[in-house]
């Protein structure tokens, strides 16, 4: 559809319908999860499709010359799983009142609670104008299909403010991120911790590997299908224990290795030449993103070693600015990860329901801000008196 201002808004039912070079010209290289390759791996593997509750409705904006100047990964959702910004309570309340909450529109990266841009705009295009088209397109889809709501999750703070200024409801959450203070080594990071915390980390690292485990770190062409077999086995073990049915299938991991291996960092714990635990990370020029982990042996502190300490080691060695270790986890605080806010924006069609959600979010934002402030006071770093 043409908006009358020289832009044309299009909707694609598969990421493969958009040329990778055009999508990535908008997405940039700063966040691998919004890249064409990552989104295509989700769809090509069958993990994301209408039958799994994620029907692609990707938004695209073309200029007068027909050039793609903006896009957003969007999906019609028939449930609220795999999002990590939980609205199950909203759905239950709305449906108890006689409404139909699903389907809804979700602008997000499936199964990926990683903050990042959601309005992807070419650097040489006017960001606010193109973002306005994408936001308007999202609302137009919601109205066309008579959806209850549209949600933009794990967006950037400027995107959230942009949406809020246009009537969307704003929600904040909390994650734990590690920040590199130009540490020369892991010992340099440890020196920044309070004495008691420093000793605890050293003890955990010793006990995690014991006398029989070693670390193997793989990236790029080093990763083979045998390694993906092991990583998928670990992922399934964790997924089946945490949420019943893992979201991703084995094919996804092969697709990831085929198209994004240079962005992947696999960290394995090896015993007698075989991996018994693993952590999958993606990276860009500034950040290491922890995604999935699992183990076939229950070893104390091994999760902390592979997912947190090895990630810090890698970030320091490769001069990355931060490690984002995924959703949840106040236990990360004692390991040097500090609380950071996350952002989402929500459009609700029903005025009465919108008012109820608005009042809930006002209370929730205050609670989240207070919790982040309180947790940050208990960060393990040395005080001036230490």
Secondary structure, DSSP 8 states (H G I E B T S, - for coil): -B-SSS-EEEEESSGGGS-HHHHHHHH-SS-GGGSHHHHHHHHHTTSSSGGGTEEE-EEEEE-TTS-EEEEE-EEEESS-TT-SS--HHHHHHHHHTT----SEEEES-TT------SSEE-TTS-HHHHHHHHHHHHHHHHHHTT-SEEEEEEE-HHHHHHHHTTT-EEEEEEEEEEE----SSHHHHHHTB-HHHHHHHHHHHHHHHTTT-EEEEEEGGG--HHHHHHHHHHHHHHHHHHTSS-S--HHHHHHHHHHHGGGEEEEEEEETTEEEEEEEEEE-SSEEEEEEEEESS--TTHHHIIIIIHHHHHHHHTT-SEEEEEE--GGGGGGT-EEEEEEEEEEESSHHHHHHHHHHHHHHHHHHHHHHHHHHTT--B--TT-
